[in-house]
């Protein structure tokens, strides 16, 4: 039987024990200790990413760049995965939904990847930056209004704010009518929560959305993908939408939550702008911690070890970003972190993602100027999973504020670029007597609020 191994239990590189496990509470509570041990074994080392699932994890910054920037030698098509093809991966493994092949840009190579990625990047490029900021602010206003006016003056910013905010923005960008938007949110949330049948809920909602856009095209990402010159099939459109949702919502949730927690912490130096907190989050708490499966097309030697063709290599963006070799050069490197990846598969929406995170944190600080942590930053709990670095909860307290109303475009507040949010009282919109009660799904309630219903 394989023993459970942690950095506390085993000496570095001891061959008498099994792989380091990158899952469970021990890992979630202190991943850096695990990465330190793995670094002592070289720039990469074998780990168990899930029970019975071994991968090679790259922890060195330079080595991570090497794999990310050489797509001819290290491909993304998971159908090459030796252990999966040989029946050695448990059918119910939590690694399969994350690593298994899907017909999208993330798992494609060469011409197929170029075609799918072009459709995604061209569609994302049509997003109007000011409108995107307004959408984010409007979603933030709605969510803060739901908990910010409650007399208890307390909230969990992960469940009440950081998790639903990206879902509202994406449902709007996709051009979802309220009922379909509700099911998209239920489906993608269920996938990350491990809810049975969530895949089917999401697929059904997106299939219905695509059918609707065939009948009624709109000014939205779904229609742009469907009408792109790459001529994507409906199945390909669906899978690109799933990729945008899964690759966008969970990392954004993590980035918003961690950036807010860091900014509110005693460790944060007063007066620095929110942008700095977001950049530090991307460096030190990479939202996508360990991912980006690569499969060597031939056996590769790395630091005296042989990486076999077809065996999965995962990039530890978290470990690479905190590689001790970078410490003396971090200020010069500025935004050269790997939180958004690198090479041909780098995140195509890094600028909107950064902007949404900054806007979300600033909106929170402006609406609730005296918000503070109820638990010190070092004591906050982290999700015990290998894929993301995300807080479980983010408990805060604040003085309750009147809930805003909304009708038409959201108000855009203008400040000098890079300035820290003001700390005085925020201007009030017409007050509501209490936070609105949800009578239907989240997106339906949000749309009704925008309409003033």
Secondary structure, DSSP 8 states (H G I E B T S, - for coil): ------TTTS-TT-TTS--EE--SHHHHH-HHHHHHHHHTT-SEEEEEEETTEEEEEE--HHHHHHHHT-TTTEE--GGG-HHHHTT-S-TT-HHHHHHS--SSGGG--HHHHHHHHHHHHHHHHTS-HHHHHHHHHHHHHHHHHHHHTSTT-EEEHIIIIIHHHHHHHHHHHTT--HHHHHHHHHHHHHHHHT-TTHHHHHHHHHHHHHHHHHHS--SSHHHHHHHSTT---HHHHHHHHHHHHHHHHHHHHHHHHHHHHHHHSTTS-TT--HHHHHHHHHHHS-SB-EEEEEEESS-EEETTEEE-TTSEEEEEHHHHHT-GGGGGGHHHHTT--STT--GGGS-TTHHHHHHHHHHHHHHHHHHSTT-EESS-GGG--B---SSB--BS--EEE-----B----SS-------TT-----S-----S-BSS-----S-HHHHHHHHHTT-
